[in-house]
């Protein structure tokens, strides 16, 4: 089987996942053998696959709510900010960084 035919078979087998992801506002999640996590919106994954990248069979993908990814980003950023502030303090710098969250939801306190 040629690579093109193989890739097309994988892309065709991914269509039900794309339909579910798009209708449920879910993202594609993949964890590689090193344990690194990858999150891709359906739109981004389609554009990458159109360029011949990220063509992985359906069993390599989970569909997940991207809010989990946002939570992970906030945790990672918080750790880096704490690291920066601790190092700045050791170096005698008075500058610190603070993470703020802003919500446009009318029920949230401002």
SVG drawing of the C-alpha trace seen along z (x, -y; Angstrom):
<svg xmlns="http://www.w3.org/2000/svg" viewBox="-25 -47 46 49">
<polyline fill="none" stroke="black" stroke-width="0.4" points="0.0,0.0 1.5,-3.3 1.9,-6.1 -0.8,-8.2 -3.4,-5.5 -2.4,-4.6 -2.7,-8.3 -6.1,-8.6 -7.4,-5.5 -6.4,-7.0 -7.9,-10.4 -11.2,-8.7 -11.2,-6.6 -10.8,-9.9 -14.0,-11.5 -16.3,-10.2 -14.0,-11.6 -13.9,-15.0 -17.7,-15.0 -18.0,-14.3 -15.3,-16.8 -16.9,-19.6 -20.4,-19.0 -19.3,-18.6 -16.7,-21.4 -14.0,-18.9 -10.3,-18.8 -8.0,-16.0 -5.7,-14.8 -2.6,-12.6 0.1,-11.5 3.4,-10.4 5.6,-7.6 7.6,-10.1 4.4,-11.2 4.2,-14.6 0.6,-15.8 -0.6,-17.4 -3.9,-19.2 -5.3,-20.2 -8.5,-21.9 -10.3,-20.1 -9.5,-23.0 -5.8,-23.0 -5.5,-19.2 -7.3,-19.3 -4.9,-22.0 -1.9,-20.0 -3.2,-16.8 -3.7,-18.7 0.0,-19.4 0.8,-15.7 1.5,-16.1 -0.1,-14.5 -1.6,-11.7 -2.2,-9.2 -4.8,-6.5 -8.0,-7.0 -6.7,-4.8 -3.9,-7.4 -6.5,-10.1 -8.8,-10.9 -11.4,-13.6 -11.4,-15.9 -12.8,-19.1 -10.2,-21.9 -11.0,-23.4 -8.7,-20.7 -6.0,-22.1 -6.7,-25.6 -6.4,-24.4 -3.1,-22.8 -1.7,-26.0 -2.7,-28.0 -0.9,-25.5 2.2,-25.6 2.2,-29.4 1.7,-29.7 4.7,-27.4 6.9,-29.5 5.7,-32.8 6.5,-31.4 9.9,-30.3 10.6,-33.8 9.5,-35.5 11.7,-33.3 14.7,-33.9 14.1,-37.6 13.9,-37.7 17.2,-35.8 18.8,-38.3 17.5,-41.2 15.2,-42.4 12.0,-44.2 10.1,-43.3 7.6,-40.5 5.1,-39.0 1.4,-38.4 -1.1,-36.2 -4.5,-37.8 -7.7,-36.3 -10.4,-38.4 -13.8,-37.1 -16.4,-38.8 -19.2,-36.6 -21.8,-38.9 -22.3,-36.7 -18.6,-36.9 -17.5,-39.4 -15.2,-42.1"/>
</svg>
